[in-house]
Amino acid sequence: MNASKNLWNRFEMKDLFLPNLLMLAKELGRLAEEYANSKPGELLEDQVRENNVRILQSYAKDFADLELPMCRLQAERLAEQMDGDANGIGKGFADLYSRMEDECGLRKFLILSSKQADLIFPSSPAFGTEVSQKLPKTAFEVDEASKCLGVGLDTAAVFHLMRVVEIGIEAVRKSLAIPDPIRAAERNWGVMIKKINEAVSDKKQLMSQPDTQFFIEIQASLDAVRNAWRNATMHVESKYTADEAEHIFIAVKGFMRKVATRMDEEGMPLA
């Protein structure tokens, strides 16, 4: 039960394997029932007592991970009372089961679809290993965008994707030796894409055939990204639906993967 990182620490989101929780509840009920009919004064065998202590210590850790403090305290207390009679121990297990019901009733559990889980807990970088290695500044933003999509924060996902595109455009700008825009008005997608198109046109005769083809494809990828947005500025001023955010995610992924096939964040090698 590992806590996830970054944004999800703030929401205290935890990766919970539900069958473990169900098995824990089932085992508590079984133990409570098993000892309930014990004779007064009956003690547990040494091996059974030691096994129960190990089980309760494991439960205490699970309860701590789930932030169920009263369950944790009762599990720890019960582990120290295994020398008592079986009937009393059975009542202790029944009490622990009741506390678990009460505390779980006070918590909110978020169930994710397979698609959402893949976005929030990806097994590999969402934009691919090459992008994460050659354009490492994108790692945080891509991770946040993916997680935002996973929980339906679609406009927030677009915001992070916008920042990813800025990193890609900056790499292309440096590779083409385009001067860094100073004025805020020049930090506009329309202006930057126009300058990139002009630079490609000016340098085309001097480029190798592979470079020429690469930058033609970059232009096409940038157009796809720009068209996915409602406007061509580097500002998010609108709300985005889930479908729109997913469309933008796919377009940005295509653009960044294309950039990473040739250059790093510094635009190297230069065109």
Backbone as CSV, one residue per row, in Angstrom:
resi,resn,N_x,N_y,N_z,CA_x,CA_y,CA_z,C_x,C_y,C_z
1,MET,0.850,-1.187,0.000,0.000,0.000,0.000,0.887,1.238,0.000
2,ASN,1.418,1.566,-1.143,2.381,2.654,-1.247,1.680,3.941,-1.637
3,ALA,2.029,5.029,-0.953,1.482,6.332,-1.317,2.081,6.755,-2.644
4,SER,1.278,7.326,-3.529,1.798,7.823,-4.790,2.465,9.164,-4.557
5,LYS,3.049,9.731,-5.636,3.928,10.882,-5.462,3.287,12.160,-5.965
6,ASN,4.091,13.251,-5.840,3.763,14.550,-6.384,2.372,15.026,-5.975
7,LEU,1.504,15.312,-6.966,0.173,15.842,-6.714,-0.627,14.949,-5.790
8,TRP,-0.425,13.627,-5.906,-1.277,12.693,-5.196,-0.929,12.596,-3.719
9,ASN,0.258,13.015,-3.311,0.553,13.110,-1.884,-0.345,14.155,-1.235
10,ARG,-0.659,15.218,-1.979,-1.489,16.277,-1.420,-2.921,15.788,-1.206
11,PHE,-3.345,14.836,-2.023,-4.678,14.257,-1.866,-4.638,12.989,-1.031
12,GLU,-3.455,12.595,-0.544,-3.276,11.399,0.261,-3.800,10.161,-0.465
13,MET,-3.606,10.132,-1.800,-4.045,8.971,-2.563,-3.089,7.818,-2.338
14,LYS,-3.642,6.625,-2.122,-2.840,5.441,-1.878,-3.255,4.338,-2.833
15,ASP,-2.261,3.547,-3.219,-2.504,2.419,-4.102,-2.933,1.233,-3.233
16,LEU,-4.209,0.908,-3.245,-4.759,-0.121,-2.370,-5.203,-1.322,-3.188
17,PHE,-4.709,-2.515,-2.811,-5.156,-3.753,-3.431,-6.362,-4.246,-2.643
18,LEU,-7.558,-4.001,-3.179,-8.794,-4.234,-2.453,-8.942,-5.664,-1.923
19,PRO,-8.565,-6.705,-2.694,-8.700,-8.074,-2.146,-7.983,-8.277,-0.817
20,ASN,-6.871,-7.563,-0.595,-6.171,-7.673,0.688,-7.043,-7.156,1.830
21,LEU,-7.738,-6.044,1.583,-8.600,-5.471,2.613,-9.775,-6.405,2.899
22,LEU,-10.341,-6.981,1.845,-11.457,-7.906,2.028,-11.016,-9.168,2.774
23,MET,-9.826,-9.656,2.441,-9.301,-10.844,3.113,-9.039,-10.566,4.587
24,LEU,-8.539,-9.353,4.872,-8.281,-8.972,6.254,-9.580,-8.984,7.061
25,ALA,-10.638,-8.390,6.502,-11.926,-8.353,7.194,-12.476,-9.766,7.405
26,LYS,-12.336,-10.592,6.388,-12.823,-11.972,6.483,-12.080,-12.741,7.575
27,GLU,-10.759,-12.544,7.651,-9.949,-13.253,8.642,-10.276,-12.785,10.058
28,LEU,-10.525,-11.486,10.219,-10.912,-10.978,11.537,-12.222,-11.610,12.000
29,GLY,-13.177,-11.700,11.090,-14.452,-12.312,11.435,-14.293,-13.780,11.790
30,ARG,-13.424,-14.481,11.070,-13.203,-15.907,11.333,-12.588,-16.124,12.706
31,LEU,-11.561,-15.319,13.025,-10.891,-15.478,14.315,-11.827,-15.130,15.476
32,ALA,-12.627,-14.091,15.300,-13.573,-13.706,16.355,-14.562,-14.835,16.613
33,GLU,-15.058,-15.437,15.544,-16.026,-16.531,15.693,-15.373,-17.779,16.266
34,GLU,-14.125,-18.052,15.845,-13.421,-19.264,16.300,-13.228,-19.264,17.814
35,TYR,-12.872,-18.092,18.369,-12.578,-18.035,19.800,-13.803,-17.687,20.651
36,ALA,-14.905,-17.321,20.014,-16.075,-16.857,20.764,-16.653,-17.935,21.671
37,ASN,-16.574,-19.188,21.231,-17.184,-20.289,22.003,-16.169,-21.028,22.877
38,SER,-15.005,-20.414,23.083,-13.982,-21.053,23.925,-14.444,-21.105,25.379
39,LYS,-13.954,-22.081,26.098,-14.288,-22.227,27.514,-13.568,-21.160,28.327
40,PRO,-14.184,-20.658,29.388,-13.536,-19.659,30.261,-12.186,-20.174,30.764
41,GLY,-11.172,-19.352,30.668,-9.847,-19.731,31.137,-9.030,-20.526,30.149
42,GLU,-9.611,-20.931,29.020,-8.870,-21.708,28.016,-7.798,-20.832,27.369
43,LEU,-6.565,-21.350,27.292,-5.446,-20.598,26.724,-5.109,-21.117,25.324
44,LEU,-4.457,-20.284,24.557,-4.046,-20.681,23.212,-2.733,-21.461,23.283
45,GLU,-2.547,-22.369,22.353,-1.274,-23.079,22.247,-0.190,-22.089,21.824
46,ASP,1.045,-22.398,22.201,2.157,-21.478,21.926,2.255,-21.125,20.444
47,GLN,2.173,-22.128,19.601,2.326,-21.891,18.166,1.192,-21.012,17.628
48,VAL,-0.040,-21.278,18.099,-1.186,-20.468,17.679,-1.027,-19.029,18.163
49,ARG,-0.579,-18.886,19.409,-0.397,-17.543,19.982,0.654,-16.753,19.187
50,GLU,1.783,-17.399,18.876,2.844,-16.735,18.124,2.372,-16.350,16.722
51,ASN,1.588,-17.236,16.118,1.064,-16.951,14.779,0.106,-15.760,14.813
52,ASN,-0.735,-15.699,15.845,-1.665,-14.580,15.983,-0.937,-13.259,16.176
53,VAL,0.157,-13.291,16.937,0.945,-12.075,17.143,1.488,-11.564,15.810
54,ARG,2.024,-12.477,14.990,2.552,-12.079,13.674,1.437,-11.502,12.793
55,ILE,0.270,-12.147,12.824,-0.865,-11.667,12.026,-1.280,-10.267,12.464
56,LEU,-1.379,-10.049,13.767,-1.810,-8.754,14.280,-0.792,-7.653,13.996
57,GLN,0.476,-7.991,14.069,1.506,-7.004,13.739,1.419,-6.601,12.266
58,SER,1.116,-7.582,11.418,0.929,-7.290,10.001,-0.306,-6.430,9.785
59,TYR,-1.394,-6.747,10.516,-2.614,-5.950,10.422,-2.353,-4.510,10.863
60,ALA,-1.589,-4.362,11.930,-1.302,-3.024,12.450,-0.606,-2.172,11.393
61,LYS,0.291,-2.775,10.649,0.996,-2.056,9.588,0.024,-1.664,8.468
62,ASP,-0.850,-2.609,8.088,-1.838,-2.304,7.054,-2.769,-1.179,7.496
63,PHE,-3.203,-1.229,8.741,-4.087,-0.181,9.257,-3.374,1.171,9.283
64,ALA,-2.087,1.168,9.599,-1.322,2.421,9.590,-1.245,2.977,8.173
65,ASP,-1.011,2.089,7.186,-0.941,2.522,5.786,-2.276,3.099,5.321
66,LEU,-3.371,2.530,5.812,-4.713,2.990,5.452,-5.171,4.180,6.293
67,GLU,-4.334,4.573,7.259,-4.655,5.665,8.173,-5.965,5.395,8.912
68,LEU,-6.029,4.189,9.503,-7.125,3.797,10.383,-6.526,3.647,11.779
69,PRO,-6.332,4.759,12.485,-5.557,4.747,13.733,-6.160,3.905,14.858
70,MET,-7.482,3.910,15.011,-8.086,3.141,16.089,-7.930,1.637,15.840
71,CYS,-8.015,1.242,14.582,-7.785,-0.168,14.239,-6.339,-0.550,14.528
72,ARG,-5.420,0.345,14.177,-4.000,0.066,14.432,-3.747,-0.110,15.927
73,LEU,-4.293,0.795,16.726,-4.083,0.713,18.175,-4.662,-0.576,18.757
74,GLN,-5.854,-0.956,18.311,-6.471,-2.169,18.813,-5.692,-3.409,18.386
75,ALA,-5.164,-3.421,17.155,-4.366,-4.552,16.688,-3.092,-4.682,17.507
76,GLU,-2.438,-3.552,17.794,-1.218,-3.585,18.607,-1.527,-4.024,20.039
77,ARG,-2.620,-3.520,20.582,-3.011,-3.894,21.953,-3.339,-5.389,22.028
78,LEU,-4.060,-5.889,21.044,-4.461,-7.292,21.029,-3.253,-8.219,20.879
79,ALA,-2.249,-7.753,20.126,-1.035,-8.558,19.957,-0.309,-8.756,21.280
80,GLU,-0.470,-7.803,22.186,0.184,-7.888,23.491,-0.653,-8.682,24.507
81,GLN,-1.861,-9.077,24.114,-2.756,-9.770,25.042,-2.971,-11.236,24.671
82,MET,-2.072,-11.780,23.850,-2.234,-13.159,23.399,-2.015,-14.187,24.515
83,ASP,-1.502,-13.730,25.665,-1.339,-14.652,26.799,-2.645,-14.837,27.572
84,GLY,-3.672,-14.043,27.235,-4.947,-14.138,27.933,-5.763,-15.341,27.473
85,ASP,-6.969,-15.465,28.027,-7.801,-16.627,27.666,-8.396,-16.423,26.272
86,ALA,-8.702,-17.536,25.602,-9.159,-17.513,24.220,-10.457,-16.738,24.056
87,ASN,-11.367,-16.850,25.034,-12.636,-16.159,24.938,-12.450,-14.644,24.898
88,GLY,-11.587,-14.143,25.760,-11.297,-12.705,25.785,-10.620,-12.254,24.504
89,ILE,-9.743,-13.125,23.964,-9.066,-12.797,22.703,-10.086,-12.721,21.578
90,GLY,-11.056,-13.651,21.589,-12.113,-13.622,20.585,-12.892,-12.324,20.617
91,LYS,-13.190,-11.833,21.829,-13.886,-10.560,21.967,-13.027,-9.406,21.433
92,GLY,-11.704,-9.550,21.616,-10.790,-8.520,21.102,-10.813,-8.467,19.586
93,PHE,-10.851,-9.650,18.947,-10.936,-9.698,17.485,-12.281,-9.129,17.001
94,ALA,-13.357,-9.445,17.718,-14.672,-8.910,17.351,-14.687,-7.393,17.460
95,ASP,-14.034,-6.860,18.494,-13.948,-5.411,18.659,-13.141,-4.784,17.535
96,LEU,-12.057,-5.454,17.146,-11.228,-4.950,16.049,-12.029,-4.916,14.752
97,TYR,-12.823,-5.957,14.527,-13.660,-6.003,13.320,-14.658,-4.837,13.315
98,SER,-15.258,-4.561,14.467,-16.225,-3.456,14.576,-15.557,-2.110,14.332
99,ARG,-14.361,-1.948,14.865,-13.625,-0.689,14.648,-13.300,-0.506,13.164
100,MET,-12.973,-1.629,12.523,-12.662,-1.564,11.099,-13.888,-1.118,10.303
101,GLU,-15.053,-1.660,10.639,-16.294,-1.242,9.982,-16.530,0.251,10.183
102,ASP,-16.376,0.712,11.419,-16.657,2.116,11.743,-15.689,3.056,11.035
103,GLU,-14.394,2.737,11.124,-13.401,3.654,10.536,-13.455,3.653,9.010
104,CYS,-13.680,2.492,8.411,-13.809,2.451,6.949,-15.042,3.232,6.502
105,GLY,-16.078,3.236,7.340,-17.277,3.998,7.022,-17.056,5.493,7.032
106,LEU,-16.010,5.929,7.711,-15.698,7.359,7.778,-14.747,7.803,6.677
107,ARG,-14.197,6.865,5.934,-13.244,7.196,4.877,-13.902,7.166,3.519
108,LYS,-13.287,7.866,2.545,-13.753,7.855,1.159,-12.750,7.050,0.333
109,PHE,-13.262,6.115,-0.439,-12.413,5.285,-1.285,-12.743,5.559,-2.745
110,LEU,-11.719,5.866,-3.527,-11.882,6.185,-4.941,-11.546,4.947,-5.772
111,ILE,-12.496,4.489,-6.570,-12.281,3.331,-7.429,-11.925,3.817,-8.832
112,LEU,-10.824,3.338,-9.374,-10.356,3.753,-10.684,-10.634,2.675,-11.724
113,SER,-10.968,3.116,-12.930,-11.059,2.174,-14.040,-9.645,1.768,-14.436
114,SER,-9.529,0.748,-15.270,-8.204,0.308,-15.729,-7.497,1.445,-16.459
115,LYS,-8.237,2.195,-17.269,-7.650,3.304,-18.023,-7.148,4.390,-17.084
116,GLN,-7.955,4.719,-16.066,-7.542,5.733,-15.096,-6.320,5.274,-14.315
117,ALA,-6.302,4.015,-13.911,-5.169,3.482,-13.152,-3.887,3.552,-13.969
118,ASP,-3.975,3.262,-15.269,-2.789,3.324,-16.132,-2.259,4.751,-16.252
119,LEU,-3.167,5.731,-16.223,-2.755,7.126,-16.305,-2.133,7.608,-15.000
120,ILE,-2.679,7.162,-13.884,-2.208,7.629,-12.580,-0.988,6.861,-12.096
121,PHE,-0.957,5.567,-12.366,0.161,4.726,-11.950,0.786,4.049,-13.175
122,PRO,1.389,4.825,-14.091,1.930,4.238,-15.323,3.121,3.324,-15.032
123,SER,3.219,2.254,-15.800,4.330,1.324,-15.643,5.585,1.815,-16.358
124,SER,5.432,2.808,-17.236,6.555,3.395,-17.964,6.216,4.850,-18.272
125,PRO,7.208,5.677,-18.651,6.926,7.085,-18.937,5.804,7.245,-19.965
126,ALA,4.869,8.139,-19.685,3.676,8.295,-20.530,3.997,8.687,-21.960
127,PHE,5.082,9.444,-22.174,5.473,9.862,-23.524,6.605,9.011,-24.076
128,GLY,6.986,7.957,-23.363,8.049,7.082,-23.823,9.380,7.391,-23.163
129,THR,10.243,6.404,-23.161,11.544,6.530,-22.498,12.433,7.570,-23.162
130,GLU,12.389,7.649,-24.489,13.272,8.581,-25.199,12.964,10.027,-24.825
131,VAL,11.703,10.366,-24.706,11.331,11.732,-24.313,11.806,12.025,-22.894
132,SER,11.607,11.085,-21.986,11.997,11.316,-20.593,13.504,11.417,-20.433
133,GLN,14.257,10.720,-21.275,15.711,10.746,-21.173,16.330,11.959,-21.870
134,LYS,15.854,12.297,-23.062,16.443,13.388,-23.830,15.841,14.746,-23.492
135,LEU,14.628,14.742,-22.953,13.965,15.987,-22.570,13.476,15.860,-21.123
136,PRO,14.405,15.707,-20.182,14.034,15.409,-18.793,13.189,16.479,-18.104
137,LYS,13.248,17.730,-18.589,12.434,18.781,-17.978,10.942,18.497,-18.147
138,THR,10.612,17.657,-19.104,9.196,17.349,-19.353,8.640,16.339,-18.353
139,ALA,9.510,15.617,-17.656,9.070,14.474,-16.839,7.976,14.849,-15.849
140,PHE,8.188,15.912,-15.073,7.205,16.307,-14.066,5.888,16.700,-14.706
141,GLU,5.960,17.536,-15.756,4.742,18.044,-16.385,3.940,16.920,-17.054
142,VAL,4.643,16.005,-17.722,3.958,14.884,-18.372,3.290,14.004,-17.316
143,ASP,4.008,13.754,-16.224,3.467,12.929,-15.150,2.223,13.576,-14.552
144,GLU,2.276,14.882,-14.313,1.128,15.595,-13.758,-0.051,15.603,-14.735
145,ALA,0.248,15.820,-16.023,-0.821,15.829,-17.026,-1.524,14.484,-17.080
146,SER,-0.735,13.420,-17.041,-1.298,12.070,-17.087,-2.195,11.812,-15.883
147,LYS,-1.734,12.187,-14.708,-2.508,11.973,-13.488,-3.764,12.838,-13.461
148,CYS,-3.653,14.068,-13.959,-4.835,14.932,-14.023,-5.894,14.327,-14.935
149,LEU,-5.485,13.775,-16.056,-6.438,13.100,-16.935,-7.097,11.933,-16.207
150,GLY,-6.307,11.236,-15.407,-6.800,10.058,-14.711,-7.914,10.343,-13.715
151,VAL,-7.897,11.543,-13.121,-8.935,11.876,-12.137,-9.911,12.931,-12.656
152,GLY,-9.870,13.190,-13.957,-10.848,14.096,-14.541,-10.563,15.572,-14.393
153,LEU,-9.331,15.932,-14.053,-8.952,17.348,-13.991,-8.453,17.758,-15.372
154,ASP,-9.382,17.878,-16.307,-9.034,17.995,-17.730,-8.361,19.322,-18.076
155,THR,-8.875,20.422,-17.535,-8.251,21.722,-17.810,-6.858,21.796,-17.191
156,ALA,-6.695,21.213,-16.007,-5.372,21.170,-15.380,-4.404,20.348,-16.230
157,ALA,-4.892,19.263,-16.816,-4.049,18.436,-17.687,-3.560,19.253,-18.873
158,VAL,-4.454,20.050,-19.454,-4.085,20.891,-20.598,-3.026,21.920,-20.187
159,PHE,-3.162,22.467,-19.004,-2.172,23.434,-18.509,-0.778,22.800,-18.478
160,HIS,-0.677,21.585,-17.926,0.620,20.924,-17.861,1.129,20.561,-19.256
161,LEU,0.237,20.190,-20.144,0.644,19.855,-21.520,1.166,21.092,-22.241
162,MET,0.574,22.240,-21.949,1.056,23.496,-22.516,2.516,23.726,-22.140
163,ARG,2.844,23.437,-20.885,4.224,23.626,-20.419,5.162,22.615,-21.089
164,VAL,4.658,21.434,-21.379,5.467,20.441,-22.088,5.797,20.944,-23.491
165,VAL,4.786,21.478,-24.182,4.997,21.985,-25.540,6.019,23.113,-25.550
166,GLU,5.973,23.959,-24.536,6.945,25.057,-24.457,8.371,24.522,-24.445
167,ILE,8.594,23.422,-23.740,9.926,22.813,-23.695,10.324,22.309,-25.075
168,GLY,9.360,21.703,-25.779,9.637,21.202,-27.123,9.923,22.316,-28.101
169,ILE,9.113,23.378,-28.053,9.319,24.517,-28.957,10.661,25.175,-28.687
170,GLU,11.024,25.268,-27.415,12.308,25.874,-27.053,13.468,25.071,-27.620
171,ALA,13.365,23.741,-27.580,14.422,22.895,-28.141,14.539,23.104,-29.645
172,VAL,13.399,23.169,-30.335,13.405,23.377,-31.787,13.974,24.750,-32.116
173,ARG,13.577,25.751,-31.329,14.098,27.111,-31.545,15.611,27.141,-31.452
174,LYS,16.156,26.497,-30.420,17.609,26.490,-30.243,18.296,25.727,-31.364
175,SER,17.704,24.626,-31.781,18.314,23.829,-32.849,18.403,24.619,-34.149
176,LEU,17.395,25.470,-34.404,17.378,26.274,-35.624,18.061,27.621,-35.449
177,ALA,18.649,27.844,-34.251,19.362,29.091,-33.948,18.457,30.313,-34.082
178,ILE,17.205,30.188,-33.718,16.273,31.321,-33.713,16.507,32.114,-32.435
179,PRO,16.678,33.435,-32.519,16.917,34.245,-31.313,15.808,34.070,-30.284
180,ASP,16.209,34.092,-29.028,15.251,33.936,-27.934,14.357,35.175,-27.878
181,PRO,13.032,35.022,-27.987,12.144,36.192,-27.937,12.225,36.880,-26.582
182,ILE,12.321,38.194,-26.622,12.444,38.984,-25.396,11.091,39.545,-24.977
183,ARG,10.363,40.090,-25.932,9.071,40.699,-25.623,8.012,39.636,-25.385
184,ALA,7.118,39.947,-24.452,6.055,38.995,-24.123,5.181,38.694,-25.332
185,ALA,4.972,39.705,-26.176,4.121,39.529,-27.352,4.686,38.506,-28.328
186,GLU,6.003,38.313,-28.263,6.632,37.357,-29.178,6.546,35.929,-28.659
187,ARG,6.177,35.791,-27.374,6.027,34.450,-26.811,4.598,33.957,-27.062
188,ASN,4.298,33.915,-28.312,2.979,33.519,-28.785,3.174,32.365,-29.746
189,TRP,2.300,31.376,-29.653,2.492,30.197,-30.488,2.484,30.553,-31.972
190,GLY,1.598,31.457,-32.352,1.553,31.841,-33.757,2.871,32.445,-34.208
191,VAL,3.428,33.332,-33.381,4.699,33.984,-33.713,5.837,32.968,-33.752
192,MET,5.911,32.104,-32.738,7.000,31.137,-32.667,6.931,30.124,-33.815
193,ILE,5.740,29.647,-34.113,5.604,28.684,-35.211,5.950,29.352,-36.535
194,LYS,5.571,30.611,-36.691,5.918,31.347,-37.911,7.429,31.471,-38.050
195,LYS,8.117,31.769,-36.939,9.578,31.896,-36.984,10.237,30.553,-37.284
196,ILE,9.680,29.500,-36.731,10.214,28.165,-37.009,10.041,27.824,-38.489
197,ASN,8.868,28.134,-39.042,8.614,27.870,-40.456,9.559,28.671,-41.346
198,GLU,9.779,29.925,-40.978,10.688,30.775,-41.757,12.119,30.241,-41.688
199,ALA,12.540,29.807,-40.496,13.905,29.292,-40.340,14.099,28.008,-41.133
200,VAL,13.110,27.155,-41.121,13.208,25.909,-41.895,13.315,26.222,-43.385
201,SER,12.500,27.185,-43.828,12.533,27.575,-45.242,13.897,28.150,-45.620
202,ASP,14.468,28.998,-44.743,15.760,29.625,-45.024,16.898,28.612,-45.039
203,LYS,16.821,27.603,-44.165,17.918,26.654,-44.011,17.764,25.397,-44.862
204,LYS,16.632,25.274,-45.519,16.323,24.028,-46.216,17.403,23.629,-47.217
205,GLN,17.937,24.614,-47.941,18.953,24.306,-48.949,20.268,23.837,-48.337
206,LEU,20.474,24.191,-47.053,21.730,23.836,-46.392,21.603,22.554,-45.568
207,MET,20.391,22.072,-45.390,20.161,20.895,-44.552,20.368,19.604,-45.329
208,SER,20.699,18.570,-44.581,20.731,17.232,-45.170,19.299,16.800,-45.433
209,GLN,19.124,15.786,-46.264,17.781,15.301,-46.558,17.054,14.803,-45.301
210,PRO,17.747,14.048,-44.412,17.063,13.626,-43.183,16.605,14.794,-42.320
211,ASP,17.462,15.850,-42.215,17.074,17.019,-41.416,15.902,17.753,-42.054
212,THR,15.937,17.879,-43.374,14.833,18.541,-44.065,13.517,17.828,-43.786
213,GLN,13.535,16.505,-43.912,12.335,15.718,-43.662,11.892,15.832,-42.206
214,PHE,12.878,15.829,-41.285,12.559,15.935,-39.863,11.820,17.227,-39.564
215,PHE,12.352,18.366,-40.032,11.739,19.647,-39.692,10.408,19.858,-40.412
216,ILE,10.228,19.244,-41.562,8.913,19.277,-42.216,7.892,18.550,-41.333
217,GLU,8.313,17.421,-40.772,7.425,16.656,-39.895,7.183,17.386,-38.574
218,ILE,8.200,18.116,-38.107,8.022,18.929,-36.900,6.977,20.003,-37.134
219,GLN,7.028,20.641,-38.298,6.028,21.654,-38.624,4.619,21.053,-38.609
220,ALA,4.500,19.874,-39.180,3.191,19.215,-39.217,2.715,18.859,-37.805
221,SER,3.648,18.377,-36.968,3.298,18.020,-35.583,2.879,19.248,-34.792
222,LEU,3.571,20.373,-35.012,3.213,21.608,-34.321,1.839,22.103,-34.753
223,ASP,1.546,21.969,-36.035,0.224,22.368,-36.513,-0.861,21.515,-35.859
224,ALA,-0.568,20.216,-35.693,-1.544,19.317,-35.059,-1.782,19.724,-33.609
225,VAL,-0.704,20.114,-32.933,-0.828,20.559,-31.547,-1.616,21.863,-31.481
226,ARG,-1.272,22.803,-32.350,-1.954,24.107,-32.341,-3.439,23.941,-32.652
227,ASN,-3.758,23.088,-33.595,-5.158,22.883,-33.967,-5.957,22.205,-32.855
228,ALA,-5.256,21.430,-32.004,-5.945,20.760,-30.903,-6.411,21.760,-29.853
229,TRP,-5.692,22.873,-29.740,-6.087,23.925,-28.806,-7.126,24.822,-29.457
230,ARG,-7.865,25.550,-28.621,-8.852,26.474,-29.170,-8.203,27.780,-29.624
231,ASN,-6.995,28.026,-29.143,-6.297,29.233,-29.565,-4.815,28.909,-29.659
232,ALA,-4.051,29.790,-30.257,-2.642,29.520,-30.517,-1.714,30.224,-29.542
233,THR,-2.240,30.704,-28.437,-1.392,31.399,-27.478,-0.887,30.447,-26.416
234,MET,0.168,30.837,-25.748,0.723,30.026,-24.671,0.033,30.349,-23.353
235,HIS,-1.276,30.453,-23.390,-2.054,30.724,-22.185,-3.314,29.870,-22.219
236,VAL,-3.694,29.353,-21.071,-4.931,28.583,-20.981,-6.025,29.501,-20.462
237,GLU,-6.989,29.813,-21.313,-8.046,30.737,-20.917,-9.417,30.078,-20.977
238,SER,-9.484,28.805,-21.289,-10.758,28.132,-21.463,-10.819,26.870,-20.623
239,LYS,-12.035,26.343,-20.503,-12.210,25.046,-19.875,-12.164,23.980,-20.965
240,TYR,-11.661,22.820,-20.620,-11.531,21.742,-21.592,-12.263,20.505,-21.109
241,THR,-12.910,19.835,-22.048,-13.613,18.600,-21.729,-12.624,17.440,-21.700
242,ALA,-13.090,16.279,-21.249,-12.239,15.089,-21.203,-11.766,14.711,-22.602
243,ASP,-12.669,14.762,-23.575,-12.297,14.408,-24.954,-11.270,15.382,-25.518
244,GLU,-11.468,16.670,-25.240,-10.526,17.678,-25.738,-9.155,17.498,-25.097
245,ALA,-9.138,17.264,-23.796,-7.865,17.090,-23.096,-7.136,15.853,-23.611
246,GLU,-7.870,14.787,-23.856,-7.242,13.564,-24.367,-6.694,13.787,-25.776
247,HIS,-7.445,14.532,-26.595,-6.982,14.862,-27.950,-5.685,15.652,-27.890
248,ILE,-5.631,16.629,-27.001,-4.424,17.446,-26.846,-3.270,16.585,-26.333
249,PHE,-3.556,15.702,-25.387,-2.526,14.807,-24.843,-1.884,13.998,-25.958
250,ILE,-2.687,13.438,-26.842,-2.178,12.618,-27.949,-1.358,13.463,-28.916
251,ALA,-1.848,14.685,-29.229,-1.136,15.566,-30.155,0.215,15.993,-29.592
252,VAL,0.226,16.362,-28.301,1.482,16.781,-27.661,2.451,15.608,-27.572
253,LYS,1.946,14.440,-27.272,2.791,13.241,-27.212,3.469,12.996,-28.550
254,GLY,2.705,13.119,-29.646,3.283,12.930,-30.972,4.365,13.944,-31.274
255,PHE,4.113,15.210,-30.913,5.100,16.265,-31.156,6.374,16.037,-30.352
256,MET,6.238,15.740,-29.073,7.413,15.576,-28.222,8.216,14.330,-28.603
257,ARG,7.547,13.277,-29.000,8.271,12.076,-29.418,9.042,12.344,-30.701
258,LYS,8.484,13.157,-31.582,9.191,13.533,-32.812,10.423,14.373,-32.471
259,VAL,10.263,15.350,-31.571,11.401,16.196,-31.166,12.522,15.336,-30.596
260,ALA,12.163,14.380,-29.744,13.164,13.562,-29.049,13.924,12.624,-29.975
261,THR,13.410,12.389,-31.177,14.138,11.509,-32.099,15.413,12.150,-32.630
262,ARG,15.506,13.488,-32.515,16.683,14.161,-33.092,17.483,15.004,-32.111
263,MET,16.824,15.593,-31.104,17.529,16.586,-30.299,17.236,16.444,-28.813
264,ASP,18.083,17.139,-28.017,17.837,17.204,-26.576,17.220,18.555,-26.243
265,GLU,17.145,18.897,-24.965,16.493,20.145,-24.555,17.231,21.384,-25.043
266,GLU,18.519,21.252,-25.333,19.308,22.368,-25.821,19.309,22.453,-27.340
267,GLY,18.499,21.623,-27.985,18.419,21.654,-29.447,19.587,20.996,-30.148
268,MET,20.362,20.258,-29.400,21.539,19.624,-29.995,21.182,18.250,-30.566
269,PRO,21.752,17.944,-31.731,22.668,18.763,-32.543,21.932,19.873,-33.285
270,LEU,22.652,20.963,-33.540,22.069,22.094,-34.247,21.775,21.711,-35.688
271,ALA,20.777,22.391,-36.243,20.389,22.117,-37.645,21.407,22.750,-38.577
